[in-house]
Amino acid sequence: MGEEKNLKPEEQPQAIKIEKYNSNVGHKLIIKSTRTSINVIAKSGKRFSEHDIQVKFLLGYYWREKLPVVESFLNVLEQTIKHALMTVYPHNKLFLEYKLSANDSLEDSSSITIELHKILVDDTDFEIVGNIIGLEGIDLRDNMSKITSFRRKIDTLVQKQI
């Protein structure tokens, strides 16, 4: 038969590792925002889901229909995040924590910032990449409103289970 050779450890044949799906690895929510759209991307293991919010059209619709713009937008954002996560990680409860900042009251503000802090899906923590969403519009406030807006500024932490 064949001769046995003494091989160095790096020369010995290696067993092929077959990696199984591990549900505890790679939980991410990625937010990519531009002036006109927000992409919500969810990843869990090898599963992937991407959803797009067309900001310009959505905000235009809210203004035209005289709907509460910020509250309606936040609802769509939360539901989009929930849907993206449900696609890759089916769950019963979703906990969101984010900071909402505005340069005036919600109905009069021209600048809104949403900073995502924490996402728990059935008590599983998801890493957040691109956690800040900024919305800027034309400032139609008069000078007196701009001067006194510091009293109405919003800087609040929102914790919500959906």
C-alpha atoms as one frame of an Amber mdcrd trajectory, in Angstrom:
protein
   0.000   0.000   0.000   1.106   3.592   0.379   3.721   4.982   2.657   2.726
   7.144   5.598   4.259  10.578   5.465   4.826  12.858   8.389   3.110  16.061
   7.284   3.370  19.396   8.995   0.061  20.551  10.572  -0.505  23.162   7.846
   0.002  20.483   5.164  -2.518  18.013   6.620  -5.890  17.819   4.919  -8.524
  19.882   6.710 -12.077  18.757   7.283 -14.606  20.880   5.480 -16.795  22.769
   7.905 -20.425  23.104   6.981 -21.820  26.100   8.748 -25.374  25.698   9.917
 -27.787  28.605  10.161 -27.361  30.140  13.595 -30.274  32.331  14.607 -28.126
  34.133  17.196 -25.703  35.585  14.656 -25.932  38.617  12.402 -29.084  40.445
  13.505 -28.938  43.882  11.881 -31.231  46.704  10.936 -29.645  49.048   8.408
 -31.136  52.464   7.679 -29.949  54.371   4.617 -31.502  57.763   4.052 -31.273
  60.362   1.329 -33.277  63.531   0.744 -35.932  61.609  -1.178 -36.003  58.097
   0.283 -35.270  55.914   3.278 -34.168  52.306   2.815 -34.888  49.944   5.700
 -32.821  46.764   5.435 -33.157  43.864   7.875 -30.663  41.009   8.090 -30.786
  37.926  10.261 -28.296  35.198   9.512 -28.575  34.603   5.781 -32.043  36.149
   5.505 -32.391  39.604   3.991 -35.241  42.075   3.476 -35.250  45.578   2.005
 -38.072  48.125   2.057 -38.114  51.629   0.655 -40.010  54.718   1.870 -40.395
  57.469  -0.735 -40.220  60.461   1.615 -40.995  63.202  -0.899 -44.229  61.607
  -2.103 -45.309  60.525   1.367 -44.823  63.959   2.951 -46.489  65.638  -0.041
 -49.523  63.403   0.424 -49.707  64.229   4.156 -49.515  67.987   3.499 -52.112
  67.846   0.712 -54.550  65.850   2.851 -53.825  68.049   5.911 -52.753  65.032
   7.981 -50.386  65.309  10.973 -47.135  64.990   9.034 -44.637  63.889  11.692
 -46.958  61.500  13.533 -48.067  59.896  10.264 -44.487  59.591   9.038 -43.356
  58.006  12.322 -46.180  55.483  12.065 -45.116  54.515   8.517 -41.455  54.270
   9.599 -42.319  52.052  12.580 -44.546  49.790  10.479 -41.881  49.540   7.753
 -39.272  48.520  10.329 -41.690  45.956  11.795 -42.481  44.514   8.353 -38.802
  44.306   7.349 -37.925  42.532  10.594 -40.951  40.210  10.368 -39.744  39.039
   6.963 -36.346  37.897   8.285 -37.190  37.141  11.921 -40.853  36.233  12.553
 -41.845  37.621  15.943 -44.688  38.512  18.275 -43.404  41.737  19.780 -41.130
  44.527  18.659 -39.696  47.112  21.042 -38.412  50.375  19.551 -36.560  53.125
  21.362 -35.670  56.326  19.575 -35.021  59.983  20.273 -37.210  62.487  18.438
 -35.886  66.036  18.058 -37.537  68.987  16.340 -36.640  72.671  16.071 -40.209
  73.719  17.020 -43.539  72.050  17.807 -44.198  69.063  15.550 -46.690  70.894
  13.339 -44.445  73.982  12.905 -40.971  72.417  12.757 -38.833  72.546   9.647
 -36.230  70.089  10.932 -36.860  66.670  12.485 -34.238  64.174  13.636 -34.974
  60.569  14.565 -32.153  58.708  16.300 -32.785  54.978  16.743 -31.307  53.709
  20.014 -32.576  50.183  20.546 -34.515  47.478  18.738 -35.579  44.294  20.489
 -37.424  41.611  18.557 -38.891  39.040  20.965 -36.095  40.013  23.404 -33.406
  39.568  20.715 -31.251  42.656  20.267 -30.707  43.865  16.694 -27.634  45.916
  15.808 -28.593  49.258  14.250 -26.475  50.620  11.400 -27.268  54.140  10.190
 -29.389  55.040  13.172 -29.983  58.744  12.427 -32.705  59.952  10.050 -32.922
  63.674   9.367 -35.791  65.437   7.630 -35.400  69.067   6.587 -37.943  71.295
   4.945 -38.489  74.929   4.063 -38.786  77.061   7.181 -42.035  79.022   6.762
 -42.126  80.397  10.310 -42.132  84.151  10.841 -39.295  85.835  12.740 -41.161
  85.919  16.057 -41.897  82.185  15.841 -38.246  81.439  15.097 -37.090  83.555
  18.047 -39.490  81.926  20.519 -39.186  78.355  19.171 -36.733  77.359  21.918
 -39.776  77.102  24.223 -41.507  74.668  21.903 -38.531  72.569  20.783 -39.029
  68.852  21.066 -36.344  66.547  22.373 -37.990  63.404  23.672 -37.242  59.707
  24.052 -39.901  57.440  22.571 -40.242  53.849  23.776 -42.846  51.806  21.975
 -43.861  48.184  21.707 -45.662  47.236  18.512
